[in-house]
Amino acid sequence: MEFIKQIERLQLLNKLVREKRTGSPEELAGRIGVSRAKLYLILEELKDEGICIRFSKKLNSFTYENCEGLQLGFSFKVLEATEEISINAGKFFTFFPVSNILDGSKLS
């Protein structure tokens, strides 16, 4: 699943940046399994969220500029039918409201 790969990628990126052992941009991209261009897209997305990560030539590593790191997590659980009903409070949600076709018959 792609979203799990993305979370794992962010977790590894966070770990390496916190420990200041990312290596060069090319090395970091290889470690997290993306191209150099994709790495910079990820860093730009994080910057848009207020997380600034910059490369330090002195340390030969990326470092956090405005924070100490990220806390990432997710959980995955398959719901039973009874759990789904309790989450939805026993109601069924329809995303397509009933509409009238031009001749007046109902479409549901």
MIDRENSE-152178 format. One record per residue (C-alpha): residue in one letter; x, y, z. Coordinates in steps of 0.05 Angstrom, whole numbers, padded with zeros to 5 digits. Layout:
BEGIN
('A',(X,Y,Z))
...
***
This chain:
BEGIN
('M',(00000,00000,00000))
('E',(00028,00066,-00022))
('F',(00006,00106,00040))
('I',(00042,00058,00086))
('K',(00106,00066,00045))
('Q',(00099,00141,00050))
('I',(00093,00139,00126))
('E',(00152,00091,00132))
('R',(00192,00137,00086))
('L',(00175,00198,00130))
('Q',(00193,00159,00193))
('L',(00261,00140,00165))
('L',(00273,00211,00140))
('N',(00256,00238,00209))
('K',(00303,00189,00244))
('L',(00361,00204,00198))
('V',(00351,00280,00202))
('R',(00344,00279,00278))
('E',(00408,00238,00284))
('K',(00443,00284,00233))
('R',(00467,00225,00192))
('T',(00431,00233,00126))
('G',(00493,00241,00083))
('S',(00489,00278,00017))
('P',(00422,00290,-00017))
('E',(00436,00233,-00065))
('E',(00453,00186,-00006))
('L',(00390,00206,00032))
('A',(00347,00197,-00030))
('G',(00376,00127,-00039))
('R',(00364,00109,00034))
('I',(00291,00128,00033))
('G',(00280,00098,-00036))
('V',(00265,00159,-00078))
('S',(00300,00200,-00131))
('R',(00337,00264,-00112))
('A',(00282,00305,-00146))
('K',(00228,00268,-00106))
('L',(00267,00280,-00042))
('Y',(00265,00355,-00054))
('L',(00190,00351,-00068))
('I',(00180,00316,-00001))
('L',(00222,00370,00034))
('E',(00182,00424,-00001))
('E',(00116,00392,00022))
('L',(00143,00390,00094))
('K',(00164,00463,00088))
('D',(00093,00480,00067))
('E',(00070,00448,00132))
('G',(00119,00491,00172))
('I',(00176,00440,00179))
('C',(00241,00468,00153))
('I',(00296,00419,00136))
('R',(00362,00445,00107))
('F',(00427,00412,00084))
('S',(00489,00429,00124))
('K',(00554,00422,00085))
('K',(00593,00425,00151))
('L',(00556,00364,00179))
('N',(00544,00332,00111))
('S',(00472,00321,00134))
('F',(00403,00351,00131))
('T',(00381,00383,00197))
('Y',(00317,00412,00225))
('E',(00317,00487,00226))
('N',(00256,00503,00268))
('C',(00242,00441,00308))
('E',(00274,00378,00337))
('G',(00236,00328,00296))
('L',(00169,00298,00278))
('Q',(00123,00251,00314))
('L',(00090,00204,00264))
('G',(00042,00148,00275))
('F',(-00017,00111,00247))
('S',(-00060,00052,00264))
('F',(-00096,00003,00220))
('K',(-00155,-00039,00243))
('V',(-00208,-00079,00206))
('L',(-00276,-00061,00234))
('E',(-00330,-00112,00250))
('A',(-00401,-00096,00228))
('T',(-00422,-00077,00299))
('E',(-00362,-00030,00306))
('E',(-00379,00004,00241))
('I',(-00451,00016,00263))
('S',(-00428,00046,00330))
('I',(-00380,00092,00294))
('N',(-00434,00116,00247))
('A',(-00485,00117,00305))
('G',(-00527,00066,00267))
('K',(-00540,00114,00209))
('F',(-00525,00102,00136))
('F',(-00496,00160,00098))
('T',(-00512,00170,00026))
('F',(-00467,00214,-00015))
('F',(-00514,00220,-00074))
('P',(-00580,00253,-00057))
('V',(-00643,00231,-00091))
('S',(-00653,00274,-00153))
('N',(-00709,00282,-00204))
('I',(-00696,00265,-00276))
('L',(-00725,00315,-00326))
('D',(-00788,00273,-00336))
('G',(-00803,00275,-00261))
('S',(-00783,00203,-00243))
('K',(-00738,00195,-00184))
('L',(-00666,00172,-00189))
('S',(-00636,00141,-00127))
***
